[in-house]
Amino acid sequence: MLLPDAGSYVEMTASDEQANRVRVVHADGAALTLSAPLVAVPGVGSAVTLRWSAAPRGRYALTCAVVEVDENRLELEVRGEPLVEQQRHFVRGGGGEQVVMRRTGFPEATGWIRDISEHSMRGHFEGTNVRDGETLHLWIQLGTEVVELTAIATKVAALPQQVPPGPMSVELVAIFSVTEAEARIIRRYVMKQQLLSRTRA
């Protein structure tokens, strides 16, 4: 069975829909051991859903039951198979929002978003170049809120400035995983923009 790797971090959503970032201590067969913040420890018998990246398709969702709790250590029993929540299931929209890209060893690059979803962002950056598979740290302004995400660059297209001749720019798709709190910020912003667009029309 496909399980998240030991040492990785996943999102755990309990029945009260409170999402928390937890660490996978051990994963074997149909059993998982997690380390969770003390404020986020569900009781024995609780149903929880774990989510982690299935890039570029979306993210995996796996239902489990809590079978043992020892302070902040949880023992889970897997119930069912991991399902892929496809990118097309995520609301997508926006456009024109500012995004700052940071990479180790490179100057900060400013760009703007063509569209964004809970799974990815398509954007344009001036005066820089990026390679497919490169890790990006993104600072995204969505209205009055900011999300900071780590992403992987895909579908990178270099665009040299022709008239007048100028620095290189890039169009790219950035694939990322988000917590439920970050997903709510993106969903809320995109839906608001869609509503404003329909109102103006």
DRENRO-69607 format. One record per residue (C-alpha): x, y, z; residue number from 0; residue in three letters. Coordinates in Angstrom, 2 decimals. Example, Ala and Ser with C-alpha at 12.3 -4.5 7.8 and 13.67 -1.06 7.14 Angstrom:
% residues 2
px: 12.30, py: -4.50, pz: 7.80, k: 0, r: Ala
px: 13.67, py: -1.06, pz: 7.14, k: 1, r: Ser
% end
This chain:
% residues 201
px: 0.00, py: 0.00, pz: 0.00, k: 0, r: Met
px: 1.19, py: 3.51, pz: -0.79, k: 1, r: Leu
px: 1.91, py: 5.37, pz: 2.45, k: 2, r: Leu
px: 3.70, py: 8.65, pz: 3.20, k: 3, r: Pro
px: 7.43, py: 8.28, pz: 3.91, k: 4, r: Asp
px: 8.77, py: 8.10, pz: 7.45, k: 5, r: Ala
px: 10.15, py: 11.49, pz: 8.42, k: 6, r: Gly
px: 7.82, py: 13.39, pz: 6.09, k: 7, r: Ser
px: 5.12, py: 15.82, pz: 7.16, k: 8, r: Tyr
px: 1.47, py: 15.33, pz: 6.21, k: 9, r: Val
px: -1.78, py: 17.13, pz: 6.90, k: 10, r: Glu
px: -4.12, py: 15.39, pz: 9.33, k: 11, r: Met
px: -7.80, py: 16.36, pz: 9.43, k: 12, r: Thr
px: -9.89, py: 15.04, pz: 12.30, k: 13, r: Ala
px: -13.66, py: 14.66, pz: 12.35, k: 14, r: Ser
px: -14.02, py: 18.23, pz: 13.63, k: 15, r: Asp
px: -12.38, py: 19.40, pz: 10.35, k: 16, r: Glu
px: -9.45, py: 20.93, pz: 12.23, k: 17, r: Gln
px: -6.35, py: 20.36, pz: 10.07, k: 18, r: Ala
px: -2.87, py: 20.05, pz: 11.55, k: 19, r: Asn
px: 0.60, py: 19.36, pz: 10.20, k: 20, r: Arg
px: 1.99, py: 16.13, pz: 11.70, k: 21, r: Val
px: 5.17, py: 14.09, pz: 11.22, k: 22, r: Arg
px: 5.22, py: 10.46, pz: 10.07, k: 23, r: Val
px: 7.41, py: 8.49, pz: 12.51, k: 24, r: Val
px: 6.85, py: 5.02, pz: 11.02, k: 25, r: His
px: 4.84, py: 3.60, pz: 8.12, k: 26, r: Ala
px: 4.49, py: -0.11, pz: 7.47, k: 27, r: Asp
px: 1.77, py: -2.28, pz: 5.95, k: 28, r: Gly
px: -1.55, py: -0.86, pz: 7.12, k: 29, r: Ala
px: -0.18, py: 0.92, pz: 10.19, k: 30, r: Ala
px: 1.20, py: 4.41, pz: 10.75, k: 31, r: Leu
px: 2.83, py: 6.10, pz: 13.71, k: 32, r: Thr
px: 2.52, py: 9.89, pz: 13.84, k: 33, r: Leu
px: 3.90, py: 12.65, pz: 16.04, k: 34, r: Ser
px: 1.31, py: 15.43, pz: 16.48, k: 35, r: Ala
px: 1.10, py: 18.71, pz: 18.41, k: 36, r: Pro
px: -0.44, py: 18.03, pz: 21.83, k: 37, r: Leu
px: -3.34, py: 20.34, pz: 21.01, k: 38, r: Val
px: -4.12, py: 18.23, pz: 17.94, k: 39, r: Ala
px: -4.27, py: 14.72, pz: 19.42, k: 40, r: Val
px: -7.61, py: 13.03, pz: 18.65, k: 41, r: Pro
px: -8.97, py: 10.30, pz: 20.91, k: 42, r: Gly
px: -8.79, py: 6.55, pz: 20.38, k: 43, r: Val
px: -11.43, py: 5.47, pz: 17.88, k: 44, r: Gly
px: -11.45, py: 8.81, pz: 16.05, k: 45, r: Ser
px: -11.49, py: 8.83, pz: 12.24, k: 46, r: Ala
px: -8.84, py: 11.02, pz: 10.62, k: 47, r: Val
px: -7.84, py: 11.80, pz: 7.03, k: 48, r: Thr
px: -4.21, py: 12.19, pz: 6.02, k: 49, r: Leu
px: -3.24, py: 14.21, pz: 2.94, k: 50, r: Arg
px: 0.13, py: 14.54, pz: 1.18, k: 51, r: Trp
px: 1.41, py: 15.48, pz: -2.24, k: 52, r: Ser
px: 0.68, py: 13.41, pz: -5.33, k: 53, r: Ala
px: 2.29, py: 16.00, pz: -7.64, k: 54, r: Ala
px: 1.63, py: 16.70, pz: -10.40, k: 55, r: Pro
px: -1.78, py: 14.97, pz: -10.17, k: 56, r: Arg
px: -3.01, py: 16.52, pz: -6.94, k: 57, r: Gly
px: -2.77, py: 15.08, pz: -3.44, k: 58, r: Arg
px: -3.41, py: 11.73, pz: -1.76, k: 59, r: Tyr
px: -6.17, py: 11.37, pz: 0.83, k: 60, r: Ala
px: -6.10, py: 8.37, pz: 3.17, k: 61, r: Leu
px: -8.70, py: 7.54, pz: 5.83, k: 62, r: Thr
px: -7.39, py: 6.04, pz: 9.09, k: 63, r: Cys
px: -8.61, py: 5.21, pz: 12.58, k: 64, r: Ala
px: -6.75, py: 6.12, pz: 15.77, k: 65, r: Val
px: -6.06, py: 2.87, pz: 17.66, k: 66, r: Val
px: -3.61, py: 4.07, pz: 20.34, k: 67, r: Glu
px: -2.50, py: 7.38, pz: 21.87, k: 68, r: Val
px: 0.61, py: 7.96, pz: 23.98, k: 69, r: Asp
px: 0.93, py: 11.68, pz: 24.78, k: 70, r: Glu
px: 1.60, py: 13.20, pz: 21.31, k: 71, r: Asn
px: 2.31, py: 9.84, pz: 19.61, k: 72, r: Arg
px: -0.55, py: 8.35, pz: 17.57, k: 73, r: Leu
px: -0.91, py: 4.82, pz: 16.24, k: 74, r: Glu
px: -3.21, py: 4.67, pz: 13.20, k: 75, r: Leu
px: -4.82, py: 1.81, pz: 11.33, k: 76, r: Glu
px: -5.38, py: 2.40, pz: 7.63, k: 77, r: Val
px: -8.97, py: 2.10, pz: 6.43, k: 78, r: Arg
px: -9.15, py: 1.75, pz: 2.65, k: 79, r: Gly
px: -6.77, py: 2.83, pz: -0.10, k: 80, r: Glu
px: -5.22, py: 6.26, pz: -0.73, k: 81, r: Pro
px: -7.33, py: 8.27, pz: -3.18, k: 82, r: Leu
px: -5.99, py: 11.02, pz: -5.43, k: 83, r: Val
px: -7.81, py: 14.33, pz: -5.13, k: 84, r: Glu
px: -7.36, py: 15.62, pz: -8.65, k: 85, r: Gln
px: -6.26, py: 19.12, pz: -9.53, k: 86, r: Gln
px: -9.48, py: 19.64, pz: -11.49, k: 87, r: Arg
px: -11.44, py: 19.30, pz: -8.23, k: 88, r: His
px: -9.80, py: 22.45, pz: -6.88, k: 89, r: Phe
px: -11.24, py: 25.88, pz: -7.55, k: 90, r: Val
px: -8.99, py: 27.92, pz: -9.89, k: 91, r: Arg
px: -9.01, py: 31.60, pz: -10.75, k: 92, r: Gly
px: -7.53, py: 34.96, pz: -9.94, k: 93, r: Gly
px: -4.91, py: 36.71, pz: -12.05, k: 94, r: Gly
px: -2.64, py: 39.72, pz: -11.65, k: 95, r: Gly
px: -1.75, py: 39.14, pz: -7.99, k: 96, r: Glu
px: 1.82, py: 39.82, pz: -6.89, k: 97, r: Gln
px: 4.13, py: 36.91, pz: -6.10, k: 98, r: Val
px: 7.72, py: 36.97, pz: -4.87, k: 99, r: Val
px: 10.01, py: 34.02, pz: -5.64, k: 100, r: Met
px: 13.00, py: 33.21, pz: -3.46, k: 101, r: Arg
px: 15.69, py: 30.62, pz: -4.29, k: 102, r: Arg
px: 18.91, py: 29.82, pz: -2.49, k: 103, r: Thr
px: 21.83, py: 31.49, pz: -4.24, k: 104, r: Gly
px: 19.66, py: 33.67, pz: -6.50, k: 105, r: Phe
px: 18.32, py: 37.21, pz: -6.12, k: 106, r: Pro
px: 14.65, py: 37.59, pz: -5.20, k: 107, r: Glu
px: 12.36, py: 37.75, pz: -8.25, k: 108, r: Ala
px: 8.99, py: 39.49, pz: -8.43, k: 109, r: Thr
px: 6.21, py: 38.33, pz: -10.70, k: 110, r: Gly
px: 2.46, py: 38.12, pz: -11.12, k: 111, r: Trp
px: -0.06, py: 35.30, pz: -11.15, k: 112, r: Ile
px: -2.03, py: 34.21, pz: -14.20, k: 113, r: Arg
px: -4.20, py: 31.86, pz: -12.12, k: 114, r: Asp
px: -4.00, py: 29.94, pz: -8.86, k: 115, r: Ile
px: -5.63, py: 26.90, pz: -7.22, k: 116, r: Ser
px: -5.08, py: 24.90, pz: -4.04, k: 117, r: Glu
px: -2.66, py: 22.71, pz: -5.99, k: 118, r: His
px: -0.71, py: 25.02, pz: -8.28, k: 119, r: Ser
px: -0.02, py: 28.51, pz: -9.55, k: 120, r: Met
px: 0.71, py: 29.66, pz: -13.10, k: 121, r: Arg
px: 2.80, py: 32.79, pz: -13.10, k: 122, r: Gly
px: 5.19, py: 35.14, pz: -14.91, k: 123, r: His
px: 8.51, py: 36.37, pz: -13.49, k: 124, r: Phe
px: 10.69, py: 39.13, pz: -14.92, k: 125, r: Glu
px: 14.48, py: 39.22, pz: -15.08, k: 126, r: Gly
px: 15.17, py: 35.64, pz: -14.03, k: 127, r: Thr
px: 15.43, py: 32.08, pz: -15.28, k: 128, r: Asn
px: 14.23, py: 28.83, pz: -13.71, k: 129, r: Val
px: 14.74, py: 25.13, pz: -14.48, k: 130, r: Arg
px: 12.09, py: 22.39, pz: -14.45, k: 131, r: Asp
px: 12.15, py: 20.58, pz: -11.10, k: 132, r: Gly
px: 13.70, py: 23.49, pz: -9.21, k: 133, r: Glu
px: 12.47, py: 24.18, pz: -5.66, k: 134, r: Thr
px: 10.86, py: 27.60, pz: -5.23, k: 135, r: Leu
px: 9.81, py: 29.51, pz: -2.12, k: 136, r: His
px: 6.80, py: 31.67, pz: -2.99, k: 137, r: Leu
px: 5.35, py: 34.65, pz: -1.13, k: 138, r: Trp
px: 1.87, py: 35.27, pz: -2.57, k: 139, r: Ile
px: -0.33, py: 38.28, pz: -1.84, k: 140, r: Gln
px: -4.04, py: 37.35, pz: -2.01, k: 141, r: Leu
px: -6.02, py: 40.46, pz: -1.17, k: 142, r: Gly
px: -5.18, py: 41.34, pz: 2.44, k: 143, r: Thr
px: -3.71, py: 37.90, pz: 3.19, k: 144, r: Glu
px: -0.35, py: 36.36, pz: 2.38, k: 145, r: Val
px: 0.53, py: 32.68, pz: 1.87, k: 146, r: Val
px: 4.10, py: 31.40, pz: 1.88, k: 147, r: Glu
px: 4.58, py: 28.11, pz: 0.04, k: 148, r: Leu
px: 7.35, py: 25.78, pz: -1.07, k: 149, r: Thr
px: 6.77, py: 24.61, pz: -4.64, k: 150, r: Ala
px: 8.33, py: 22.69, pz: -7.53, k: 151, r: Ile
px: 8.68, py: 24.43, pz: -10.90, k: 152, r: Ala
px: 7.19, py: 22.66, pz: -13.93, k: 153, r: Thr
px: 6.33, py: 23.59, pz: -17.52, k: 154, r: Lys
px: 8.95, py: 26.35, pz: -17.52, k: 155, r: Val
px: 9.09, py: 28.50, pz: -20.67, k: 156, r: Ala
px: 11.87, py: 31.09, pz: -21.08, k: 157, r: Ala
px: 10.75, py: 34.35, pz: -22.68, k: 158, r: Leu
px: 13.53, py: 36.76, pz: -23.75, k: 159, r: Pro
px: 12.39, py: 40.37, pz: -23.98, k: 160, r: Gln
px: 12.51, py: 41.32, pz: -27.66, k: 161, r: Gln
px: 11.52, py: 44.98, pz: -27.97, k: 162, r: Val
px: 13.52, py: 46.64, pz: -26.64, k: 163, r: Pro
px: 16.05, py: 43.84, pz: -25.97, k: 164, r: Pro
px: 16.05, py: 43.11, pz: -22.26, k: 165, r: Gly
px: 16.47, py: 40.52, pz: -19.51, k: 166, r: Pro
px: 15.05, py: 37.00, pz: -19.58, k: 167, r: Met
px: 11.66, py: 36.30, pz: -18.04, k: 168, r: Ser
px: 9.82, py: 33.03, pz: -17.48, k: 169, r: Val
px: 6.32, py: 31.58, pz: -17.49, k: 170, r: Glu
px: 5.96, py: 28.56, pz: -15.21, k: 171, r: Leu
px: 3.59, py: 26.35, pz: -13.27, k: 172, r: Val
px: 4.47, py: 25.91, pz: -9.59, k: 173, r: Ala
px: 3.11, py: 22.74, pz: -7.94, k: 174, r: Ile
px: 2.63, py: 22.78, pz: -4.15, k: 175, r: Phe
px: 0.81, py: 21.18, pz: -1.24, k: 176, r: Ser
px: -1.07, py: 23.33, pz: 1.24, k: 177, r: Val
px: -2.55, py: 22.94, pz: 4.70, k: 178, r: Thr
px: -6.31, py: 23.19, pz: 5.04, k: 179, r: Glu
px: -5.90, py: 26.71, pz: 6.49, k: 180, r: Ala
px: -3.87, py: 27.79, pz: 3.42, k: 181, r: Glu
px: -6.35, py: 26.07, pz: 1.09, k: 182, r: Ala
px: -9.20, py: 28.04, pz: 2.70, k: 183, r: Arg
px: -7.37, py: 31.35, pz: 2.07, k: 184, r: Ile
px: -6.89, py: 30.45, pz: -1.61, k: 185, r: Ile
px: -10.47, py: 29.19, pz: -2.06, k: 186, r: Arg
px: -11.96, py: 32.22, pz: -0.35, k: 187, r: Arg
px: -9.90, py: 34.62, pz: -2.44, k: 188, r: Tyr
px: -10.60, py: 32.90, pz: -5.79, k: 189, r: Val
px: -14.33, py: 32.63, pz: -5.11, k: 190, r: Met
px: -14.44, py: 36.31, pz: -4.14, k: 191, r: Lys
px: -12.69, py: 37.23, pz: -7.40, k: 192, r: Gln
px: -15.11, py: 35.08, pz: -9.40, k: 193, r: Gln
px: -18.07, py: 36.76, pz: -7.69, k: 194, r: Leu
px: -16.64, py: 40.25, pz: -8.39, k: 195, r: Leu
px: -16.08, py: 39.27, pz: -12.03, k: 196, r: Ser
px: -19.70, py: 38.14, pz: -12.43, k: 197, r: Arg
px: -20.91, py: 41.33, pz: -10.71, k: 198, r: Thr
px: -18.93, py: 43.54, pz: -13.10, k: 199, r: Arg
px: -20.24, py: 41.58, pz: -16.09, k: 200, r: Ala
% end
